């Protein structure tokens, strides 16, 4: 996987992350990578197990939030870090790896939110500013 394309932005109470990608799958992949990197303090281990994201919403903004929230749930509830996302017709799958024994997240992110979320296409690529509730 290439270096994630995201950067954190200044925000008073929550974390805001600018994310971009060549297409929707790339945008979602980079948003999940951002959430995992912020929560773990590093990139997650490469995953092998697949975990379906169900239900898969119809709206692009809802798909972005759903994928990040599913990755956060896997991290905190099942101790699995998402290292990739695959989109397919009508759904998506997280690629996850079990956290090593003794490894703990450095930051608790409660959820990705819809606050000011407006995915746009600019200069040939998708961009979004995602707010993470901490």
DRENDO-1510 file (C-alpha; in Angstrom, 1 decimal, always signed):
<recs>
REC; n; res; u; v; w
REC; 1; UNK; +0.0; +0.0; +0.0 .
REC; 2; UNK; +1.3; +3.4; -0.9 .
REC; 3; UNK; +1.8; +6.2; +1.7 .
REC; 4; UNK; -1.6; +7.3; +2.9 .
REC; 5; UNK; -2.8; +10.6; +1.5 .
REC; 6; UNK; -4.1; +12.6; +4.4 .
REC; 7; UNK; -3.1; +15.3; +6.8 .
REC; 8; UNK; -4.5; +16.5; +10.2 .
REC; 9; UNK; -5.9; +20.0; +10.5 .
REC; 10; UNK; -6.2; +22.3; +13.5 .
REC; 11; UNK; -9.5; +22.0; +15.3 .
REC; 12; UNK; -10.6; +23.0; +18.8 .
REC; 13; UNK; -12.1; +19.9; +20.3 .
REC; 14; UNK; -12.0; +17.1; +17.7 .
REC; 15; UNK; -9.6; +15.8; +15.1 .
REC; 16; UNK; -10.1; +17.0; +11.6 .
REC; 17; UNK; -8.4; +15.2; +8.7 .
REC; 18; UNK; -8.1; +16.3; +5.1 .
REC; 19; UNK; -8.3; +13.2; +2.9 .
REC; 20; UNK; -7.9; +12.8; -0.8 .
REC; 21; UNK; -7.9; +10.0; -3.3 .
REC; 22; UNK; -8.1; +9.3; -7.1 .
REC; 23; UNK; -11.5; +7.6; -6.7 .
REC; 24; UNK; -14.0; +6.7; -4.0 .
REC; 25; UNK; -12.2; +3.5; -3.0 .
REC; 26; UNK; -8.9; +5.4; -2.7 .
REC; 27; UNK; -10.6; +8.2; -0.7 .
REC; 28; UNK; -12.2; +5.7; +1.8 .
REC; 29; UNK; -8.9; +3.7; +2.0 .
REC; 30; UNK; -7.0; +6.9; +3.0 .
REC; 31; UNK; -9.7; +7.9; +5.5 .
REC; 32; UNK; -9.5; +4.5; +7.2 .
REC; 33; UNK; -5.6; +4.7; +7.1 .
REC; 34; UNK; -5.8; +8.2; +8.7 .
REC; 35; UNK; -8.1; +7.0; +11.5 .
REC; 36; UNK; -5.9; +3.9; +12.2 .
REC; 37; UNK; -2.6; +5.9; +12.1 .
REC; 38; UNK; -4.0; +8.5; +14.5 .
REC; 39; UNK; -5.5; +5.9; +16.9 .
REC; 40; UNK; -2.4; +3.6; +16.9 .
REC; 41; UNK; +0.3; +6.3; +16.6 .
REC; 42; UNK; +1.7; +4.3; +13.6 .
REC; 43; UNK; +0.5; +2.5; +10.5 .
REC; 44; UNK; -1.4; -0.7; +11.2 .
REC; 45; UNK; +0.1; -4.2; +10.5 .
REC; 46; UNK; -0.7; -5.6; +7.1 .
REC; 47; UNK; -4.0; -7.6; +7.3 .
REC; 48; UNK; -5.2; -10.8; +5.7 .
REC; 49; UNK; -8.6; -11.4; +7.2 .
REC; 50; UNK; -11.6; -9.9; +5.4 .
REC; 51; UNK; -14.5; -8.3; +7.3 .
REC; 52; UNK; -17.6; -7.2; +5.4 .
REC; 53; UNK; -19.0; -3.7; +6.1 .
REC; 54; UNK; -22.8; -4.3; +6.4 .
REC; 55; UNK; -25.0; -2.6; +5.7 .
REC; 56; UNK; -23.3; -0.5; +2.9 .
REC; 57; UNK; -25.0; +2.9; +2.5 .
REC; 58; UNK; -26.0; +4.4; -0.8 .
REC; 59; UNK; -24.6; +7.9; -0.3 .
REC; 60; UNK; -20.9; +8.6; -0.8 .
REC; 61; UNK; -20.5; +10.6; +2.5 .
REC; 62; UNK; -22.3; +7.9; +4.4 .
REC; 63; UNK; -20.0; +5.2; +2.9 .
REC; 64; UNK; -17.0; +7.2; +4.0 .
REC; 65; UNK; -18.3; +7.6; +7.6 .
REC; 66; UNK; -19.5; +4.0; +7.7 .
REC; 67; UNK; -16.1; +2.5; +6.6 .
REC; 68; UNK; -14.1; +4.6; +9.2 .
REC; 69; UNK; -16.6; +3.8; +12.0 .
REC; 70; UNK; -16.5; +0.1; +11.2 .
REC; 71; UNK; -12.6; +0.2; +11.2 .
REC; 72; UNK; -12.7; +2.0; +14.6 .
REC; 73; UNK; -15.2; -0.6; +16.0 .
REC; 74; UNK; -12.9; -3.4; +14.8 .
REC; 75; UNK; -9.9; -1.7; +16.5 .
REC; 76; UNK; -11.5; -1.1; +19.9 .
REC; 77; UNK; -14.0; -4.0; +20.2 .
REC; 78; UNK; -12.1; -6.8; +18.4 .
REC; 79; UNK; -8.5; -5.6; +18.6 .
REC; 80; UNK; -8.2; -5.8; +14.8 .
REC; 81; UNK; -6.5; -3.0; +12.9 .
REC; 82; UNK; -7.8; -2.2; +9.3 .
REC; 83; UNK; -4.9; -2.0; +6.8 .
REC; 84; UNK; -7.0; -1.7; +3.6 .
REC; 85; UNK; -10.5; -1.4; +2.2 .
REC; 86; UNK; -11.9; -3.0; -0.9 .
REC; 87; UNK; -15.0; -1.8; -2.6 .
REC; 88; UNK; -17.1; -4.1; -4.7 .
REC; 89; UNK; -20.6; -3.9; -6.3 .
REC; 90; UNK; -23.0; -3.1; -3.5 .
REC; 91; UNK; -20.6; -3.3; -0.6 .
REC; 92; UNK; -17.2; -3.1; +0.9 .
REC; 93; UNK; -14.7; -5.1; +2.9 .
REC; 94; UNK; -12.1; -4.2; +5.5 .
REC; 95; UNK; -8.8; -6.0; +5.4 .
REC; 96; UNK; -7.8; -6.4; +9.1 .
REC; 97; UNK; -5.0; -7.8; +11.2 .
REC; 98; UNK; -5.0; -8.8; +14.9 .
REC; 99; UNK; -3.1; -6.3; +17.1 .
REC; 100; UNK; +0.1; -7.9; +18.5 .
REC; 101; UNK; -0.2; -9.0; +22.1 .
REC; 102; UNK; +0.3; -6.1; +24.5 .
REC; 103; UNK; -0.3; -3.4; +21.8 .
REC; 104; UNK; -2.8; -0.8; +22.7 .
REC; 105; UNK; -4.1; +2.2; +20.8 .
REC; 106; UNK; -2.6; +5.5; +21.8 .
REC; 107; UNK; -5.8; +7.5; +21.2 .
REC; 108; UNK; -9.4; +6.8; +21.6 .
REC; 109; UNK; -11.4; +8.0; +18.6 .
REC; 110; UNK; -15.1; +7.7; +19.4 .
REC; 111; UNK; -16.4; +8.0; +15.8 .
REC; 112; UNK; -16.2; +9.6; +12.4 .
REC; 113; UNK; -18.9; +12.3; +12.1 .
REC; 114; UNK; -20.9; +14.0; +9.3 .
REC; 115; UNK; -19.9; +17.4; +10.6 .
REC; 116; UNK; -19.1; +19.6; +7.6 .
REC; 117; UNK; -18.5; +16.5; +5.5 .
REC; 118; UNK; -18.8; +17.4; +1.8 .
REC; 119; UNK; -16.7; +15.0; -0.4 .
REC; 120; UNK; -15.9; +16.9; -3.6 .
REC; 121; UNK; -14.0; +16.3; -6.9 .
REC; 122; UNK; -11.3; +18.9; -7.3 .
REC; 123; UNK; -8.6; +18.8; -10.0 .
REC; 124; UNK; -9.4; +15.3; -11.0 .
REC; 125; UNK; -9.4; +13.7; -7.5 .
REC; 126; UNK; -11.8; +13.4; -4.6 .
REC; 127; UNK; -11.3; +15.3; -1.4 .
REC; 128; UNK; -13.0; +15.5; +2.0 .
REC; 129; UNK; -12.5; +16.9; +5.4 .
REC; 130; UNK; -13.4; +14.3; +8.0 .
REC; 131; UNK; -14.1; +15.2; +11.6 .
REC; 132; UNK; -13.2; +12.5; +14.2 .
REC; 133; UNK; -14.8; +12.7; +17.6 .
REC; 134; UNK; -12.2; +12.1; +20.3 .
</recs>
